[in-house]
Amino acid sequence: VAATAVREEADALRAELAGAREALAALREKSEKTAARAARTDVEVADLKAEGMRLAARVAEQAAAVEAGRQEADAARAQKETFVLRASELGAQVASLQKRAHRSDALRAALHNKVLQLKGNIRVFVRTRPLLSRAAEDAVALVANQQPRDESMPPRGYRFLASDIDDCRTLEVFDTETERGGLPARKKRWRFGFDRVFGPEARQDDVYREVAPLVQSAVDGHRVCIFAFGQTGSGKTYTMEGSEAAPGINPRALDELFRIKAAREANGEAASVRVSFSMVEIYNEKVRDLLTPGGSGPDLALRQGPEGVFIEGVTVSEAETAEDVRAAMRLGKENRTIASTLCNAESSRSHSVLLVNTESRVPYPDPSDPTNKAKAKVKVLHGRLVLVDLAGSERVSRSGATGANLKEAAAINKSLSTLGDVFNALRLRQNASAAAQGSNGGAGHIPFRNSKLTWLLSNSLQRHGKALLIIQVSPAAADVPETLCTLQFGSRVKAVELGAAQAHAAGNLPSGGGGGGGGGKGASAQAQSEQREKEERLQRALRSAREEKEREVDLRRNAEAHGRGLEKELRKLKIEAARSSRSGGGGGGAQVQAARDAQ
């Protein structure tokens, strides 16, 4: 029994020992796991400490960036205030310069008009066309720039007299009278003085250089007429229209007109020039629209309106560029009536008239506002530029015209004769007015309505108008008698004065009447010298006004460019501030607000 108890106790002890060993193994395993977890925790703690340090460094960087952004925003805000103040100053300076430019433009227009008045509101040029091959054996002697002291006289020819080659104003014509009833031949000489004389070597731009000021006058609100007169085949169409290689007055005047238009509109929104045009021919005393398809429209009537004579039912087209008008002119040229005669293979059988109307809106400062604070007022000027290629005068005995051509020649000569009658009447009324010393005497009738041509041109041939007559001369010897008649006509025209030209502003239109003023052009040499000196003084003043205007325009453009530069710099600062705000993350709220303040 005792042994059994001992064994049982031993088994119990062995079982307890086995349980203790298992418990010890479990504790060891748990301890190892705890140690491993503790090691991992140490690593994580170390990593967290490193991340904390990195975050602390990043926070410090962000704080520095936010502070820098705040400082930049403050600087941008201060710079913006400076820019706004400077922009305001520049805006006031630009407004002041614009008003000064408007004053300079008004002064330029006044001086320009005064210069042309001194030159004469009716001016007469003479141009001798170059010799044609068919007339080479029948040419007159052409002596250029020979002084009056040289008394050598060719049997038949022309001599151009001038103080210098660029300022010829006198033309002499020589002829020899052979049929004198058995008496020796006698040489004859005629001397004519004009505003300008061009020899056969003159180029198209030489002629247009003298014509260009009249285009400016049309834009300034005056009624301007430029027309070429002469016998058939003397070069009228070439002078007015020219060729592709050598454009004449018409295309050059259109280019000049649209150049002036662009320059004015570039000076400000208030300034603008509106251009419209029509083109007609006067054929057998009938007015035909050359801008209708085929030129086959009905005969048009001339009417008297509040702004002068107008063509009822004519096609009126708006033009934005010179090419718009040139394209229409090409159509009109195709529709114009021409025919072949013994004098000219392509003789114009009608008078071609291009009417270009301008409506100019011109800002001008308020004279009652010396501080230039008020907005400039705008006046509207209505001008007209009439470019006429007259049909050539011709002698039926030389042209060989018969049938329809004979009727055309009769109508052409009648209208040209009426044109001469109009200038004679203007000269007589002028002389009568001068004799009456400014009284109302001499207001004689001017036969404008005796032909469609003179009636249509009456707006420019009355008071307030400006006209330029270009006398075309042929160098052919057989044409000398006709040349003398043409030059004598030009001399009568040169003796006419229209009085002071006035711009046609809205509400200030000319009346239907109006006489000449001032004395004739046959003044003494002293009076002519004084007039030339006045003209030169005014030209110098005009150049000075133009230079002053150009300087003011340059100043205004520089100010505007500087203002644009400031605005560009301000936009750049805004963009940089916005970028800084975005890079600053959530802590950059103050910088975002600063950028908004800068905007």
KABEL-V171316 format. One record per backbone hydrogen bond with DSSP energy under -0.5 kcal/mol. CO is the residue of the C=O (numbers start at 1). NH is the residue of the N-H. If there is no record, write none. Layout:
co=CO nh=NH
co=CO nh=NH
This chain:
co=1 nh=5
co=2 nh=6
co=3 nh=7
co=4 nh=8
co=5 nh=9
co=6 nh=10
co=7 nh=11
co=8 nh=12
co=9 nh=13
co=10 nh=14
co=11 nh=15
co=12 nh=16
co=13 nh=17
co=14 nh=18
co=15 nh=19
co=16 nh=20
co=17 nh=21
co=18 nh=22
co=19 nh=23
co=20 nh=24
co=21 nh=25
co=22 nh=26
co=23 nh=27
co=24 nh=28
co=25 nh=29
co=26 nh=30
co=27 nh=31
co=28 nh=32
co=29 nh=33
co=30 nh=34
co=31 nh=35
co=32 nh=36
co=33 nh=37
co=34 nh=38
co=35 nh=39
co=36 nh=40
co=37 nh=41
co=38 nh=42
co=39 nh=43
co=40 nh=44
co=41 nh=45
co=42 nh=46
co=43 nh=47
co=44 nh=48
co=45 nh=49
co=46 nh=50
co=47 nh=51
co=48 nh=52
co=49 nh=53
co=50 nh=54
co=51 nh=55
co=52 nh=56
co=53 nh=57
co=54 nh=58
co=55 nh=59
co=56 nh=60
co=57 nh=61
co=58 nh=62
co=59 nh=63
co=60 nh=64
co=61 nh=65
co=62 nh=66
co=63 nh=67
co=64 nh=68
co=65 nh=69
co=66 nh=70
co=67 nh=71
co=68 nh=72
co=69 nh=73
co=70 nh=74
co=71 nh=75
co=72 nh=76
co=73 nh=77
co=74 nh=78
co=75 nh=79
co=76 nh=80
co=77 nh=81
co=78 nh=82
co=79 nh=83
co=80 nh=84
co=81 nh=85
co=82 nh=86
co=83 nh=87
co=84 nh=88
co=85 nh=89
co=86 nh=90
co=87 nh=91
co=88 nh=92
co=89 nh=93
co=90 nh=94
co=91 nh=95
co=92 nh=96
co=93 nh=97
co=94 nh=98
co=95 nh=99
co=96 nh=100
co=97 nh=101
co=98 nh=102
co=99 nh=103
co=100 nh=104
co=101 nh=105
co=102 nh=106
co=103 nh=107
co=104 nh=108
co=105 nh=109
co=106 nh=110
co=107 nh=111
co=108 nh=112
co=109 nh=113
co=110 nh=114
co=111 nh=115
co=112 nh=116
co=113 nh=117
co=114 nh=118
co=115 nh=119
co=116 nh=120
co=121 nh=467
co=123 nh=469
co=124 nh=195
co=124 nh=196
co=125 nh=471
co=126 nh=198
co=127 nh=129
co=127 nh=473
co=132 nh=135
co=133 nh=136
co=135 nh=138
co=136 nh=139
co=138 nh=477
co=141 nh=143
co=141 nh=158
co=142 nh=144
co=143 nh=160
co=147 nh=150
co=149 nh=151
co=156 nh=141
co=157 nh=174
co=158 nh=143
co=159 nh=161
co=159 nh=172
co=160 nh=146
co=161 nh=169
co=161 nh=170
co=164 nh=167
co=167 nh=163
co=168 nh=197
co=169 nh=194
co=170 nh=161
co=171 nh=192
co=172 nh=159
co=173 nh=190
co=174 nh=157
co=175 nh=188
co=176 nh=178
co=177 nh=186
co=178 nh=180
co=180 nh=183
co=186 nh=177
co=188 nh=175
co=190 nh=173
co=192 nh=171
co=196 nh=126
co=198 nh=128
co=199 nh=202
co=203 nh=207
co=204 nh=208
co=205 nh=209
co=206 nh=210
co=207 nh=210
co=207 nh=211
co=208 nh=211
co=208 nh=212
co=211 nh=214
co=211 nh=215
co=212 nh=215
co=212 nh=216
co=213 nh=217
co=214 nh=218
co=215 nh=219
co=216 nh=220
co=217 nh=222
co=218 nh=221
co=221 nh=504
co=222 nh=224
co=222 nh=384
co=223 nh=466
co=224 nh=386
co=225 nh=468
co=226 nh=388
co=227 nh=470
co=228 nh=390
co=229 nh=472
co=230 nh=393
co=231 nh=234
co=235 nh=239
co=236 nh=240
co=237 nh=241
co=237 nh=242
co=239 nh=249
co=240 nh=250
co=241 nh=248
co=246 nh=243
co=248 nh=252
co=249 nh=253
co=250 nh=254
co=251 nh=255
co=252 nh=256
co=253 nh=257
co=254 nh=258
co=255 nh=259
co=256 nh=260
co=257 nh=261
co=258 nh=262
co=259 nh=263
co=260 nh=264
co=261 nh=265
co=262 nh=266
co=264 nh=267
co=265 nh=268
co=268 nh=271
co=272 nh=361
co=274 nh=359
co=275 nh=319
co=276 nh=357
co=277 nh=317
co=278 nh=355
co=279 nh=290
co=279 nh=291
co=280 nh=353
co=281 nh=283
co=281 nh=288
co=282 nh=351
co=283 nh=286
co=286 nh=283
co=286 nh=288
co=287 nh=300
co=288 nh=281
co=288 nh=290
co=289 nh=292
co=292 nh=295
co=293 nh=296
co=300 nh=287
co=301 nh=312
co=303 nh=305
co=303 nh=310
co=305 nh=308
co=308 nh=305
co=310 nh=303
co=310 nh=312
co=311 nh=314
co=312 nh=301
co=315 nh=317
co=317 nh=277
co=319 nh=275
co=321 nh=324
co=321 nh=325
co=322 nh=326
co=323 nh=327
co=324 nh=328
co=325 nh=329
co=326 nh=330
co=327 nh=331
co=328 nh=332
co=329 nh=333
co=330 nh=334
co=331 nh=335
co=332 nh=336
co=336 nh=338
co=337 nh=349
co=339 nh=347
co=344 nh=341
co=344 nh=347
co=347 nh=339
co=348 nh=392
co=350 nh=352
co=351 nh=282
co=352 nh=389
co=353 nh=280
co=353 nh=355
co=354 nh=356
co=354 nh=387
co=355 nh=278
co=355 nh=357
co=356 nh=385
co=357 nh=276
co=358 nh=383
co=359 nh=274
co=360 nh=362
co=360 nh=381
co=361 nh=272
co=361 nh=363
co=362 nh=379
co=364 nh=377
co=365 nh=367
co=366 nh=369
co=369 nh=372
co=377 nh=364
co=379 nh=362
co=379 nh=381
co=380 nh=506
co=381 nh=360
co=381 nh=383
co=383 nh=358
co=384 nh=224
co=384 nh=386
co=385 nh=356
co=385 nh=387
co=386 nh=226
co=386 nh=388
co=387 nh=354
co=388 nh=228
co=388 nh=390
co=389 nh=352
co=393 nh=232
co=394 nh=396
co=395 nh=398
co=395 nh=399
co=396 nh=400
co=399 nh=342
co=402 nh=405
co=403 nh=407
co=404 nh=408
co=405 nh=409
co=406 nh=410
co=407 nh=411
co=408 nh=412
co=409 nh=413
co=410 nh=414
co=411 nh=415
co=412 nh=416
co=413 nh=417
co=414 nh=418
co=415 nh=419
co=416 nh=420
co=417 nh=421
co=418 nh=422
co=419 nh=423
co=420 nh=424
co=421 nh=425
co=422 nh=426
co=423 nh=427
co=424 nh=428
co=425 nh=429
co=426 nh=430
co=427 nh=431
co=428 nh=432
co=429 nh=433
co=430 nh=434
co=431 nh=435
co=432 nh=436
co=433 nh=438
co=434 nh=437
co=436 nh=439
co=440 nh=443
co=442 nh=444
co=445 nh=447
co=446 nh=448
co=447 nh=450
co=448 nh=451
co=451 nh=455
co=452 nh=456
co=453 nh=457
co=454 nh=458
co=455 nh=458
co=456 nh=459
co=457 nh=460
co=457 nh=461
co=458 nh=462
co=462 nh=465
co=464 nh=223
co=466 nh=225
co=467 nh=123
co=468 nh=227
co=468 nh=470
co=469 nh=125
co=469 nh=471
co=470 nh=229
co=470 nh=472
co=471 nh=127
co=473 nh=129
co=475 nh=140
co=476 nh=479
co=477 nh=480
co=479 nh=483
co=480 nh=484
co=481 nh=485
co=482 nh=486
co=483 nh=487
co=484 nh=488
co=485 nh=489
co=486 nh=490
co=487 nh=491
co=488 nh=492
co=489 nh=493
co=490 nh=494
co=491 nh=495
co=493 nh=496
co=503 nh=505
co=504 nh=382
co=505 nh=508
co=508 nh=505
co=521 nh=523
co=524 nh=528
co=525 nh=529
co=526 nh=530
co=527 nh=531
co=528 nh=532
co=529 nh=533
co=530 nh=534
co=531 nh=535
co=532 nh=536
co=533 nh=537
co=534 nh=538
co=535 nh=539
co=536 nh=540
co=537 nh=541
co=538 nh=542
co=539 nh=543
co=540 nh=544
co=541 nh=545
co=542 nh=546
co=543 nh=547
co=544 nh=548
co=545 nh=549
co=546 nh=550
co=547 nh=551
co=548 nh=552
co=549 nh=553
co=550 nh=554
co=551 nh=555
co=552 nh=556
co=553 nh=557
co=554 nh=558
co=555 nh=559
co=556 nh=560
co=557 nh=561
co=558 nh=562
co=559 nh=563
co=560 nh=564
co=561 nh=565
co=562 nh=566
co=563 nh=567
co=564 nh=568
co=565 nh=569
co=566 nh=570
co=567 nh=571
co=568 nh=572
co=569 nh=573
co=570 nh=574
co=571 nh=575
co=572 nh=576
co=573 nh=577
co=574 nh=578
co=575 nh=579
co=576 nh=580
co=577 nh=581
co=578 nh=582
co=579 nh=583
co=580 nh=584
co=582 nh=585
co=584 nh=587
co=585 nh=588
co=586 nh=589
co=588 nh=592
co=589 nh=593
co=590 nh=594
co=591 nh=595
co=592 nh=596
co=593 nh=597
co=594 nh=598
co=595 nh=599
